[in-house]
Each structure stands twice: as C-alpha cells, then as structure tokens.
Amino acid sequence: MSKHIDKKLASKIISASESLKVVLIDRLGQEGLYGPSECARNIYLIDDGDNVIWQVRSGFDSDGGAFTNITFTDGRLQGYRWDGGMYDIDLNTGKAEPGLLLR
C-alpha cells in the first residue's frame, strides 16, 4: 500500500530537488482527530506523483508535538515544533533529531 499526500492540505511546500518536495501538513491541536504520533509526524517527502517517500519521525512523537514550520537552506532540512524545538531532519530517511531550543 502506498500513501499519497493531497498538496491542498499543505501549509508549506519546499522543493528539495527537481522531483522531490517536502510538505508540512498543519496538525497542531488535532490529536483527537489523528492521534498524538500522527500529529507529531506531519512532515513528508513526496515525489512528483505525490507519493510519500518518508514521513518524519523522532524519539518524541508520542508527545504529539506537531511541527509548525520547515526550512531548507544549503541542503539542510529543519523543522520547528510548537514547543520551541528546532530539529535537524535527515533528507534521506526523515529521521528528526533535536538541535536547538528556541523559546
């Protein structure tokens, strides 16, 4: 089974390459609808056919903290979580590691 993303639901889309895009879906405060882990895993890498290559994951997903922004600078993908954490996201795997606390 392959997963697809409807880009109309995206709050932000960033081109990672000619054929790949990083998509942020707004899930802030929607744990009752999607569950904490799904809300916390709201960044996707998709191909030209909107097929999901990976869905972000970290060791803190059970807390339900949604990402609220993404940046891509000099080949470095980062995601900001509503709790003030900036995460470095591996573009190949989607694994997010905490970097800075920006409160």
N, C-alpha and C positions, 0 to 999 in steps of 0.2 A: 504494500500500500504506500503510495506516495502522497505527501502533503503539499498542498498549494496554498499560497497566500493571495488574498484579494488586496491589491495595492490601494484600493479605495479606502481601506481601513487604516492605512498607514498615516502616522502623524509626521514621519520624516523618512525620506529615502535618500541614500547616499550611493553613488556609483563607486564600487570597489575595483572594477576593471571594465573592459568593454562589454563583457557579457554577464557580470555579476553585480548584484545590488544588495546593500544592507538596508533592511527595513525595520523600523521601530513602530510597533503597534501600541496604542495607548491602552494600558490595562490598570492604571492607577485607581485604587479603590474598588476594583471589580472582583475581589477574591470570592465573594458569594456566588458569582456567576461562573467563574473559571477555576477557582481553587487557588491557593497560595502559590504553589510551584509554577503553574501555568502563567500566572500574573507576573512572576519574577523572571520568566523565561520569554520575554516579549521582544527580543531582537532576533531577526532571521537573516540568513544569507540565502538569496534566491538567484536562480538563473533566468535567462530570457523568457522561459516558458512559465515563470512564476512558481517553479518547483523549489521546494525547500532543500537546500544543501545541508544546512545545520540550523539548529535553534540554540541560542545562547544557554549556557549553564554555568553555575558556580556552586561553591560549597555553602552558599547562603540562600538558596532558592526556597527552602521550606519556610523562611520568614515572610515570604510574599512581597518583598520589596521590589516594585516594578521599576524598570529603567524609564527615565523621563526625557533623556536626550542622548544622542550619539554624535561623535565627531570622528573624522577620518583625515589625519594630517600626516604627510610624509610616510604613508604606508602603515600608519599606526591607528588602529581602531580602538576607541574608548567609549565607554558607556557610563552615564551618570545616573545613579539611583536616587530616588526621592529622599533617602535618609542621609544624603550628603556624601556618599561614597563614589569615587571615580574608579572605574575598573578598566584594566587593560584586557582587551578581547583578542584572542588568537584568531586571526583571519582564516586559518586553515581548519581549525577544529570547533570554534565557537566557545572555547573554554575561557571564562572570565575570572581574572584574579584581581583582588582589591589592590589599588595603588595608593590613592590619596583620599584623605577625609577632608571635604571642602565646606564644612559648616561655617 
